[in-house]
Amino acid sequence: MSRPPTLTLPRCAEAYRLSTRRGEFAVHEAGPDGAPVGVALLVPGFTGSKEDFIGLLAPLAAAGFRVVAVDGRGQHETGGPRAEPAYAQAELAQDVLAQARALDASRGVHLLGHSFGGLVSRAAVLEDPSLFGSLTVLSSGPAAIDAAQQVRVQMLIDALGSMAMEEVWQAMQLLDPPEAPEAQTPAEIGAFLRRRWLNTVPEQLIATGRQMIEEPDRVDELAGVPLPKHIVSGAVDYAWPVPLIDKMAVRLSARRTVIDGAEHSPNAQRPERTAAALADFWRTLPEG
């Protein structure tokens, strides 16, 4: 579960609801004082939200980019139906396409998907690459998550099928030993994480959890899309092992960046380094 370093939006950012053909989505948007050199859409991962990208907003805006981080349907401050089919990957990909269209970027949106959001972003690009200027896959892999993580996610799915969200939350807290970083989260962040969890639609978690367990390898399909690609991860990753991510980057002929000192959430753990890598990639492209 990503833990944002802060909940305070920088002065260059605002929170609002983005209107699209598929409904409204809660977003954080930041941008430079003048005309942006590019537009980026940031898609969060499993159990995540737009707040996971707060640390990226100011440095990316300072680099000249308009940046929009979104809560997907059923995530935190964006509502969603209490029905699993609403969260099929194809539906979530259509949401991303609608969000990209709403941003009206004449030279294409730089799409970034974190973790599970990387799988959704990949599906969106495969559906309609014409809306995008590039794709960045952050801490996500070629297919299903690692076998050990599959076991953990299946346990969560089973719990969500029989327990209330508050009960599941309390059970998850008991799994963290006192010395674990998760157990030493500042009170403000901890309260946010609980609130975000309770705001998330359980059917969304069940449906997307199953997708992470069952996701097929679509790397060859993606390699056939003539779009600039960037594969970013921390130096360690428990969901998709880093050597697997390395091989995916080679298969995609993509730029590869490893953020030292970060694990599964470089966007939250090393935001300045991550933002610098993103801006450097985007600036190498025609619209940058």
ZADO-1210 file (C-alpha; in nm, 4 decimals, padded with zeros to 6 digits):
<atoms>
<atom x="00.0000" y="00.0000" z="00.0000" code="MET" pos="1"/>
<atom x="00.1562" y="00.3309" z="-00.1106" code="SER" pos="2"/>
<atom x="00.2071" y="00.5871" z="00.1649" code="ARG" pos="3"/>
<atom x="00.2298" y="00.9467" z="00.0405" code="PRO" pos="4"/>
<atom x="00.5048" y="01.1487" z="00.2119" code="PRO" pos="5"/>
<atom x="00.2591" y="01.4321" z="00.2739" code="THR" pos="6"/>
<atom x="-00.1081" y="01.5131" z="00.2249" code="LEU" pos="7"/>
<atom x="-00.0501" y="01.8832" z="00.1636" code="THR" pos="8"/>
<atom x="-00.0948" y="01.9886" z="-00.1975" code="LEU" pos="9"/>
<atom x="00.1778" y="02.2218" z="-00.3264" code="PRO" pos="10"/>
<atom x="00.0770" y="02.5783" z="-00.4089" code="ARG" pos="11"/>
<atom x="00.0899" y="02.5006" z="-00.7800" code="CYS" pos="12"/>
<atom x="-00.1796" y="02.2305" z="-00.7445" code="ALA" pos="13"/>
<atom x="-00.5545" y="02.2075" z="-00.6966" code="GLU" pos="14"/>
<atom x="-00.8095" y="01.9365" z="-00.6252" code="ALA" pos="15"/>
<atom x="-01.1254" y="01.9142" z="-00.8360" code="TYR" pos="16"/>
<atom x="-01.3473" y="01.6717" z="-01.0250" code="ARG" pos="17"/>
<atom x="-01.2586" y="01.6065" z="-01.3880" code="LEU" pos="18"/>
<atom x="-01.5663" y="01.5733" z="-01.6102" code="SER" pos="19"/>
<atom x="-01.5436" y="01.3077" z="-01.8811" code="THR" pos="20"/>
<atom x="-01.7772" y="01.1143" z="-02.1074" code="ARG" pos="21"/>
<atom x="-01.7680" y="00.8362" z="-01.8476" code="ARG" pos="22"/>
<atom x="-01.8457" y="01.0495" z="-01.5459" code="GLY" pos="23"/>
<atom x="-01.6491" y="01.2594" z="-01.3004" code="GLU" pos="24"/>
<atom x="-01.3181" y="01.1607" z="-01.1433" code="PHE" pos="25"/>
<atom x="-01.1495" y="01.3175" z="-00.8409" code="ALA" pos="26"/>
<atom x="-00.8098" y="01.4565" z="-00.9431" code="VAL" pos="27"/>
<atom x="-00.5136" y="01.6622" z="-00.8315" code="HIS" pos="28"/>
<atom x="-00.3736" y="01.8891" z="-01.1007" code="GLU" pos="29"/>
<atom x="-00.0554" y="02.0942" z="-01.1031" code="ALA" pos="30"/>
<atom x="00.1073" y="02.3022" z="-01.3721" code="GLY" pos="31"/>
<atom x="00.3620" y="02.5699" z="-01.4531" code="PRO" pos="32"/>
<atom x="00.2922" y="02.9435" z="-01.4547" code="ASP" pos="33"/>
<atom x="00.3150" y="02.9573" z="-01.8320" code="GLY" pos="34"/>
<atom x="00.2126" y="02.7266" z="-02.1128" code="ALA" pos="35"/>
<atom x="00.2994" y="02.3632" z="-02.0345" code="PRO" pos="36"/>
<atom x="00.5509" y="02.1761" z="-02.2454" code="VAL" pos="37"/>
<atom x="00.3435" y="01.8582" z="-02.2070" code="GLY" pos="38"/>
<atom x="00.0502" y="01.6985" z="-02.0261" code="VAL" pos="39"/>
<atom x="00.0783" y="01.3901" z="-01.8050" code="ALA" pos="40"/>
<atom x="-00.1931" y="01.1633" z="-01.6618" code="LEU" pos="41"/>
<atom x="-00.0967" y="00.9577" z="-01.3550" code="LEU" pos="42"/>
<atom x="-00.2949" y="00.6398" z="-01.2819" code="VAL" pos="43"/>
<atom x="-00.2617" y="00.4853" z="-00.9317" code="PRO" pos="44"/>
<atom x="-00.2339" y="00.1218" z="-00.8375" code="GLY" pos="45"/>
<atom x="-00.4176" y="-00.1379" z="-00.6324" code="PHE" pos="46"/>
<atom x="-00.5461" y="00.0151" z="-00.3036" code="THR" pos="47"/>
<atom x="-00.4001" y="00.3468" z="-00.4228" code="GLY" pos="48"/>
<atom x="-00.5228" y="00.6953" z="-00.5073" code="SER" pos="49"/>
<atom x="-00.4176" y="01.0287" z="-00.6520" code="LYS" pos="50"/>
<atom x="-00.2453" y="01.1151" z="-00.3232" code="GLU" pos="51"/>
<atom x="00.0277" y="00.8628" z="-00.4062" code="ASP" pos="52"/>
<atom x="00.1579" y="01.1163" z="-00.6596" code="PHE" pos="53"/>
<atom x="00.1547" y="01.4293" z="-00.4402" code="ILE" pos="54"/>
<atom x="00.5328" y="01.4278" z="-00.4178" code="GLY" pos="55"/>
<atom x="00.5642" y="01.4427" z="-00.7977" code="LEU" pos="56"/>
<atom x="00.3358" y="01.7404" z="-00.8564" code="LEU" pos="57"/>
<atom x="00.5612" y="02.0336" z="-00.7687" code="ALA" pos="58"/>
<atom x="00.8805" y="01.9091" z="-00.9364" code="PRO" pos="59"/>
<atom x="00.6975" y="01.8096" z="-01.2543" code="LEU" pos="60"/>
<atom x="00.5152" y="02.1438" z="-01.2659" code="ALA" pos="61"/>
<atom x="00.8485" y="02.3202" z="-01.2135" code="ALA" pos="62"/>
<atom x="00.9833" y="02.1216" z="-01.5088" code="ALA" pos="63"/>
<atom x="00.7047" y="02.2696" z="-01.7228" code="GLY" pos="64"/>
<atom x="00.4459" y="01.9922" z="-01.7262" code="PHE" pos="65"/>
<atom x="00.0748" y="01.9966" z="-01.6587" code="ARG" pos="66"/>
<atom x="00.0189" y="01.6922" z="-01.4388" code="VAL" pos="67"/>
<atom x="-00.3120" y="01.5288" z="-01.3467" code="VAL" pos="68"/>
<atom x="-00.3286" y="01.2481" z="-01.0896" code="ALA" pos="69"/>
<atom x="-00.6598" y="01.0643" z="-01.0748" code="VAL" pos="70"/>
<atom x="-00.8683" y="00.8445" z="-00.8467" code="ASP" pos="71"/>
<atom x="-01.0037" y="00.5684" z="-01.0689" code="GLY" pos="72"/>
<atom x="-01.3605" y="00.4499" z="-01.0423" code="ARG" pos="73"/>
<atom x="-01.4281" y="00.3032" z="-00.7006" code="GLY" pos="74"/>
<atom x="-01.1049" y="00.4501" z="-00.5594" code="GLN" pos="75"/>
<atom x="-01.1095" y="00.6896" z="-00.2623" code="HIS" pos="76"/>
<atom x="-01.2928" y="01.0080" z="-00.3737" code="GLU" pos="77"/>
<atom x="-01.4285" y="00.8724" z="-00.7022" code="THR" pos="78"/>
<atom x="-01.7392" y="00.6645" z="-00.6521" code="GLY" pos="79"/>
<atom x="-01.8267" y="00.3444" z="-00.8269" code="GLY" pos="80"/>
<atom x="-02.0905" y="00.0713" z="-00.8500" code="PRO" pos="81"/>
<atom x="-02.1146" y="-00.2154" z="-00.6012" code="ARG" pos="82"/>
<atom x="-02.0739" y="-00.4673" z="-00.8829" code="ALA" pos="83"/>
<atom x="-01.7539" y="-00.6431" z="-00.9906" code="GLU" pos="84"/>
<atom x="-01.8172" y="-00.6252" z="-01.3695" code="PRO" pos="85"/>
<atom x="-01.7898" y="-00.2447" z="-01.3476" code="ALA" pos="86"/>
<atom x="-01.4197" y="-00.2930" z="-01.2692" code="TYR" pos="87"/>
<atom x="-01.3258" y="-00.5224" z="-01.5542" code="ALA" pos="88"/>
<atom x="-00.9936" y="-00.4135" z="-01.7018" code="GLN" pos="89"/>
<atom x="-01.1604" y="-00.3114" z="-02.0283" code="ALA" pos="90"/>
<atom x="-01.3933" y="-00.0796" z="-01.8349" code="GLU" pos="91"/>
<atom x="-01.1071" y="00.0771" z="-01.6412" code="LEU" pos="92"/>
<atom x="-00.9111" y="00.1241" z="-01.9644" code="ALA" pos="93"/>
<atom x="-01.2077" y="00.3059" z="-02.1171" code="GLN" pos="94"/>
<atom x="-01.2064" y="00.5359" z="-01.8143" code="ASP" pos="95"/>
<atom x="-00.8401" y="00.6210" z="-01.8787" code="VAL" pos="96"/>
<atom x="-00.9168" y="00.6927" z="-02.2435" code="LEU" pos="97"/>
<atom x="-01.2015" y="00.9223" z="-02.1381" code="ALA" pos="98"/>
<atom x="-00.9726" y="01.1017" z="-01.8933" code="GLN" pos="99"/>
<atom x="-00.7089" y="01.1506" z="-02.1626" code="ALA" pos="100"/>
<atom x="-00.9669" y="01.2918" z="-02.4021" code="ARG" pos="101"/>
<atom x="-01.0920" y="01.5315" z="-02.1341" code="ALA" pos="102"/>
<atom x="-00.7407" y="01.6705" z="-02.0886" code="LEU" pos="103"/>
<atom x="-00.7457" y="01.7765" z="-02.4562" code="ASP" pos="104"/>
<atom x="-00.3693" y="01.7531" z="-02.5085" code="ALA" pos="105"/>
<atom x="-00.3125" y="01.8353" z="-02.8744" code="SER" pos="106"/>
<atom x="00.0180" y="01.6455" z="-02.8904" code="ARG" pos="107"/>
<atom x="-00.0878" y="01.3484" z="-02.6821" code="GLY" pos="108"/>
<atom x="-00.0954" y="01.2739" z="-02.3097" code="VAL" pos="109"/>
<atom x="00.2061" y="01.1244" z="-02.1360" code="HIS" pos="110"/>
<atom x="00.0413" y="00.8311" z="-01.9601" code="LEU" pos="111"/>
<atom x="00.1911" y="00.6858" z="-01.6417" code="LEU" pos="112"/>
<atom x="00.0510" y="00.3831" z="-01.4597" code="GLY" pos="113"/>
<atom x="00.1779" y="00.2732" z="-01.1188" code="HIS" pos="114"/>
<atom x="00.1635" y="-00.0972" z="-01.0236" code="SER" pos="115"/>
<atom x="-00.1850" y="-00.2251" z="-01.1140" code="PHE" pos="116"/>
<atom x="-00.2332" y="00.1097" z="-01.2857" code="GLY" pos="117"/>
<atom x="00.0430" y="00.0024" z="-01.5228" code="GLY" pos="118"/>
<atom x="-00.1697" y="-00.2903" z="-01.6389" code="LEU" pos="119"/>
<atom x="-00.4710" y="-00.0632" z="-01.6902" code="VAL" pos="120"/>
<atom x="-00.2600" y="00.1958" z="-01.8717" code="SER" pos="121"/>
<atom x="-00.1201" y="-00.0752" z="-02.0978" code="ARG" pos="122"/>
<atom x="-00.4735" y="-00.1859" z="-02.1827" code="ALA" pos="123"/>
<atom x="-00.5718" y="00.1739" z="-02.2616" code="ALA" pos="124"/>
<atom x="-00.2749" y="00.2210" z="-02.4939" code="VAL" pos="125"/>
<atom x="-00.3485" y="-00.1070" z="-02.6704" code="LEU" pos="126"/>
<atom x="-00.7087" y="00.0049" z="-02.7190" code="GLU" pos="127"/>
<atom x="-00.6281" y="00.3509" z="-02.8617" code="ASP" pos="128"/>
<atom x="-00.2641" y="00.4660" z="-02.8732" code="PRO" pos="129"/>
<atom x="-00.3550" y="00.7778" z="-03.0727" code="SER" pos="130"/>
<atom x="-00.4414" y="00.9695" z="-02.7543" code="LEU" pos="131"/>
<atom x="-00.0975" y="00.9328" z="-02.6008" code="PHE" pos="132"/>
<atom x="00.2451" y="01.0821" z="-02.6490" code="GLY" pos="133"/>
<atom x="00.4216" y="00.8167" z="-02.4405" code="SER" pos="134"/>
<atom x="00.3676" y="00.5398" z="-02.1877" code="LEU" pos="135"/>
<atom x="00.5535" y="00.5079" z="-01.8572" code="THR" pos="136"/>
<atom x="00.5101" y="00.1857" z="-01.6630" code="VAL" pos="137"/>
<atom x="00.6054" y="00.2436" z="-01.2982" code="LEU" pos="138"/>
<atom x="00.6680" y="-00.0580" z="-01.0739" code="SER" pos="139"/>
<atom x="00.4606" y="-00.2896" z="-01.2892" code="SER" pos="140"/>
<atom x="00.5446" y="-00.6008" z="-01.4830" code="GLY" pos="141"/>
<atom x="00.4703" y="-00.8091" z="-01.7906" code="PRO" pos="142"/>
<atom x="00.1963" y="-01.0328" z="-01.6494" code="ALA" pos="143"/>
<atom x="00.0626" y="-01.1500" z="-01.3119" code="ALA" pos="144"/>
<atom x="00.2251" y="-01.0469" z="-00.9854" code="ILE" pos="145"/>
<atom x="00.4848" y="-01.2646" z="-00.8134" code="ASP" pos="146"/>
<atom x="00.3560" y="-01.5965" z="-00.6769" code="ALA" pos="147"/>
<atom x="00.4031" y="-01.4972" z="-00.3130" code="ALA" pos="148"/>
<atom x="00.2055" y="-01.1791" z="-00.3701" code="GLN" pos="149"/>
<atom x="-00.0659" y="-01.3757" z="-00.5456" code="GLN" pos="150"/>
<atom x="-00.1188" y="-01.5677" z="-00.2213" code="VAL" pos="151"/>
<atom x="-00.1473" y="-01.2442" z="-00.0212" code="ARG" pos="152"/>
<atom x="-00.3889" y="-01.0866" z="-00.2679" code="VAL" pos="153"/>
<atom x="-00.6052" y="-01.3992" z="-00.2763" code="GLN" pos="154"/>
<atom x="-00.6243" y="-01.3880" z="00.1038" code="MET" pos="155"/>
<atom x="-00.7419" y="-01.0282" z="00.0786" code="LEU" pos="156"/>
<atom x="-01.0018" y="-01.1168" z="-00.1856" code="ILE" pos="157"/>
<atom x="-01.1332" y="-01.3965" z="00.0351" code="ASP" pos="158"/>
<atom x="-01.1534" y="-01.1623" z="00.3348" code="ALA" pos="159"/>
<atom x="-01.3353" y="-00.8946" z="00.1369" code="LEU" pos="160"/>
<atom x="-01.5925" y="-01.1532" z="00.0339" code="GLY" pos="161"/>
<atom x="-01.6894" y="-01.2277" z="00.3934" code="SER" pos="162"/>
<atom x="-01.5879" y="-00.9305" z="00.6111" code="MET" pos="163"/>
<atom x="-01.6678" y="-00.5600" z="00.6328" code="ALA" pos="164"/>
<atom x="-01.4037" y="-00.3131" z="00.5147" code="MET" pos="165"/>
<atom x="-01.3337" y="-00.1968" z="00.8709" code="GLU" pos="166"/>
<atom x="-01.2838" y="-00.5566" z="00.9848" code="GLU" pos="167"/>
<atom x="-01.0418" y="-00.6231" z="00.7014" code="VAL" pos="168"/>
<atom x="-00.8524" y="-00.3034" z="00.7829" code="TRP" pos="169"/>
<atom x="-00.8112" y="-00.4041" z="01.1457" code="GLN" pos="170"/>
<atom x="-00.6940" y="-00.7504" z="01.0425" code="ALA" pos="171"/>
<atom x="-00.4333" y="-00.6004" z="00.8088" code="MET" pos="172"/>
<atom x="-00.2954" y="-00.3827" z="01.0888" code="GLN" pos="173"/>
<atom x="-00.2342" y="-00.6908" z="01.3017" code="LEU" pos="174"/>
<atom x="-00.0138" y="-00.8368" z="01.0267" code="LEU" pos="175"/>
<atom x="00.2421" y="-00.5538" z="01.0616" code="ASP" pos="176"/>
<atom x="00.4967" y="-00.6147" z="01.3418" code="PRO" pos="177"/>
<atom x="00.5798" y="-00.3100" z="01.5599" code="PRO" pos="178"/>
<atom x="00.9218" y="-00.2679" z="01.3950" code="GLU" pos="179"/>
<atom x="00.7819" y="-00.2661" z="01.0380" code="ALA" pos="180"/>
<atom x="00.7828" y="00.0697" z="00.8555" code="PRO" pos="181"/>
<atom x="00.4090" y="00.0298" z="00.7994" code="GLU" pos="182"/>
<atom x="00.3545" y="00.0197" z="01.1759" code="ALA" pos="183"/>
<atom x="00.5498" y="00.3454" z="01.2220" code="GLN" pos="184"/>
<atom x="00.3455" y="00.5588" z="00.9819" code="THR" pos="185"/>
<atom x="00.2816" y="00.9157" z="01.1090" code="PRO" pos="186"/>
<atom x="-00.0634" y="00.9562" z="01.2631" code="ALA" pos="187"/>
<atom x="-00.1925" y="01.1916" z="00.9902" code="GLU" pos="188"/>
<atom x="-00.0865" y="00.9543" z="00.7130" code="ILE" pos="189"/>
<atom x="-00.2208" y="00.6543" z="00.9012" code="GLY" pos="190"/>
<atom x="-00.5599" y="00.8219" z="00.9410" code="ALA" pos="191"/>
<atom x="-00.5628" y="00.8997" z="00.5690" code="PHE" pos="192"/>
<atom x="-00.4761" y="00.5418" z="00.4745" code="LEU" pos="193"/>
<atom x="-00.7647" y="00.4118" z="00.6843" code="ARG" pos="194"/>
<atom x="-01.0032" y="00.6710" z="00.5376" code="ARG" pos="195"/>
<atom x="-00.8928" y="00.5886" z="00.1839" code="ARG" pos="196"/>
<atom x="-00.9378" y="00.2168" z="00.2480" code="TRP" pos="197"/>
<atom x="-01.2911" y="00.2674" z="00.3812" code="LEU" pos="198"/>
<atom x="-01.3765" y="00.4931" z="00.0859" code="ASN" pos="199"/>
<atom x="-01.2698" y="00.2311" z="-00.1683" code="THR" pos="200"/>
<atom x="-01.5437" y="00.0130" z="-00.3134" code="VAL" pos="201"/>
<atom x="-01.4768" y="-00.3487" z="-00.2047" code="PRO" pos="202"/>
<atom x="-01.5931" y="-00.4898" z="-00.5378" code="GLU" pos="203"/>
<atom x="-01.3267" y="-00.2772" z="-00.7037" code="GLN" pos="204"/>
<atom x="-01.0592" y="-00.4355" z="-00.4862" code="LEU" pos="205"/>
<atom x="-01.1913" y="-00.7867" z="-00.5482" code="ILE" pos="206"/>
<atom x="-01.2090" y="-00.7415" z="-00.9260" code="ALA" pos="207"/>
<atom x="-00.8723" y="-00.5686" z="-00.9624" code="THR" pos="208"/>
<atom x="-00.7058" y="-00.8115" z="-00.7225" code="GLY" pos="209"/>
<atom x="-00.8158" y="-01.1001" z="-00.9430" code="ARG" pos="210"/>
<atom x="-00.6750" y="-00.9205" z="-01.2463" code="GLN" pos="211"/>
<atom x="-00.3324" y="-00.8932" z="-01.0828" code="MET" pos="212"/>
<atom x="-00.3391" y="-01.2679" z="-01.0162" code="ILE" pos="213"/>
<atom x="-00.4606" y="-01.3618" z="-01.3662" code="GLU" pos="214"/>
<atom x="-00.3046" y="-01.0964" z="-01.5932" code="GLU" pos="215"/>
<atom x="-00.1619" y="-01.2487" z="-01.9147" code="PRO" pos="216"/>
<atom x="00.1658" y="-01.1411" z="-02.0719" code="ASP" pos="217"/>
<atom x="00.0814" y="-00.8685" z="-02.3247" code="ARG" pos="218"/>
<atom x="00.4313" y="-00.7332" z="-02.3738" code="VAL" pos="219"/>
<atom x="00.4592" y="-00.8447" z="-02.7359" code="ASP" pos="220"/>
<atom x="00.1318" y="-00.6674" z="-02.8153" code="GLU" pos="221"/>
<atom x="00.2594" y="-00.3507" z="-02.6515" code="LEU" pos="222"/>
<atom x="00.5942" y="-00.3757" z="-02.8304" code="ALA" pos="223"/>
<atom x="00.4025" y="-00.3502" z="-03.1562" code="GLY" pos="224"/>
<atom x="00.2621" y="-00.0098" z="-03.0626" code="VAL" pos="225"/>
<atom x="00.4888" y="00.2651" z="-03.2034" code="PRO" pos="226"/>
<atom x="00.4834" y="00.4774" z="-02.8879" code="LEU" pos="227"/>
<atom x="00.7825" y="00.5860" z="-02.6755" code="PRO" pos="228"/>
<atom x="00.7970" y="00.3743" z="-02.3604" code="LYS" pos="229"/>
<atom x="00.9684" y="00.4167" z="-02.0239" code="HIS" pos="230"/>
<atom x="00.9996" y="00.1432" z="-01.7623" code="ILE" pos="231"/>
<atom x="01.0677" y="00.2722" z="-01.4099" code="VAL" pos="232"/>
<atom x="01.1014" y="00.0855" z="-01.0817" code="SER" pos="233"/>
<atom x="01.2722" y="00.0971" z="-00.7473" code="GLY" pos="234"/>
<atom x="01.5860" y="-00.1044" z="-00.6801" code="ALA" pos="235"/>
<atom x="01.3708" y="-00.3689" z="-00.5073" code="VAL" pos="236"/>
<atom x="01.0167" y="-00.4748" z="-00.5906" code="ASP" pos="237"/>
<atom x="00.8052" y="-00.7395" z="-00.4175" code="TYR" pos="238"/>
<atom x="00.5152" y="-00.7394" z="-00.6635" code="ALA" pos="239"/>
<atom x="00.7202" y="-00.7872" z="-00.9818" code="TRP" pos="240"/>
<atom x="01.0866" y="-00.8782" z="-00.9246" code="PRO" pos="241"/>
<atom x="01.3259" y="-00.6235" z="-01.0728" code="VAL" pos="242"/>
<atom x="01.4983" y="-00.8740" z="-01.3088" code="PRO" pos="243"/>
<atom x="01.1564" y="-00.9455" z="-01.4604" code="LEU" pos="244"/>
<atom x="01.0985" y="-00.5726" z="-01.5089" code="ILE" pos="245"/>
<atom x="01.4443" y="-00.5442" z="-01.6684" code="ASP" pos="246"/>
<atom x="01.3569" y="-00.8148" z="-01.9214" code="LYS" pos="247"/>
<atom x="01.0257" y="-00.6454" z="-01.9992" code="MET" pos="248"/>
<atom x="01.2067" y="-00.3212" z="-02.0801" code="ALA" pos="249"/>
<atom x="01.4350" y="-00.5057" z="-02.3223" code="VAL" pos="250"/>
<atom x="01.1382" y="-00.6716" z="-02.4920" code="ARG" pos="251"/>
<atom x="00.9759" y="-00.3304" z="-02.5336" code="LEU" pos="252"/>
<atom x="01.2940" y="-00.1523" z="-02.6481" code="SER" pos="253"/>
<atom x="01.2032" y="00.0945" z="-02.3750" code="ALA" pos="254"/>
<atom x="01.4053" y="00.3383" z="-02.1715" code="ARG" pos="255"/>
<atom x="01.4848" y="00.1787" z="-01.8336" code="ARG" pos="256"/>
<atom x="01.5256" y="00.3735" z="-01.5088" code="THR" pos="257"/>
<atom x="01.5926" y="00.2315" z="-01.1621" code="VAL" pos="258"/>
<atom x="01.5329" y="00.4670" z="-00.8700" code="ILE" pos="259"/>
<atom x="01.7938" y="00.3898" z="-00.6054" code="ASP" pos="260"/>
<atom x="01.6671" y="00.3845" z="-00.2481" code="GLY" pos="261"/>
<atom x="01.3109" y="00.3051" z="-00.3544" code="ALA" pos="262"/>
<atom x="01.1042" y="-00.0113" z="-00.3565" code="GLU" pos="263"/>
<atom x="00.7522" y="-00.0547" z="-00.5005" code="HIS" pos="264"/>
<atom x="00.6509" y="00.3131" z="-00.4801" code="SER" pos="265"/>
<atom x="00.9320" y="00.5402" z="-00.6059" code="PRO" pos="266"/>
<atom x="00.6687" y="00.8099" z="-00.6601" code="ASN" pos="267"/>
<atom x="00.6158" y="00.8266" z="-00.2816" code="ALA" pos="268"/>
<atom x="00.9544" y="00.7052" z="-00.1525" code="GLN" pos="269"/>
<atom x="01.1864" y="00.9082" z="-00.3788" code="ARG" pos="270"/>
<atom x="00.9597" y="01.1622" z="-00.5514" code="PRO" pos="271"/>
<atom x="01.2285" y="01.4130" z="-00.6519" code="GLU" pos="272"/>
<atom x="01.4422" y="01.1478" z="-00.8221" code="ARG" pos="273"/>
<atom x="01.1378" y="00.9932" z="-00.9850" code="THR" pos="274"/>
<atom x="01.0098" y="01.3280" z="-01.1132" code="ALA" pos="275"/>
<atom x="01.3520" y="01.4115" z="-01.2565" code="ALA" pos="276"/>
<atom x="01.3602" y="01.0806" z="-01.4457" code="ALA" pos="277"/>
<atom x="01.0089" y="01.1332" z="-01.5807" code="LEU" pos="278"/>
<atom x="01.0734" y="01.4916" z="-01.6912" code="ALA" pos="279"/>
<atom x="01.4004" y="01.3925" z="-01.8564" code="ASP" pos="280"/>
<atom x="01.2233" y="01.1218" z="-02.0575" code="PHE" pos="281"/>
<atom x="00.9292" y="01.3383" z="-02.1575" code="TRP" pos="282"/>
<atom x="01.1597" y="01.6209" z="-02.2670" code="ARG" pos="283"/>
<atom x="01.3357" y="01.3894" z="-02.5132" code="THR" pos="284"/>
<atom x="01.0074" y="01.3416" z="-02.7015" code="LEU" pos="285"/>
<atom x="00.8820" y="01.5644" z="-02.9866" code="PRO" pos="286"/>
<atom x="00.6384" y="01.7672" z="-02.7732" code="GLU" pos="287"/>
<atom x="00.8947" y="01.8157" z="-02.4964" code="GLY" pos="288"/>
</atoms>
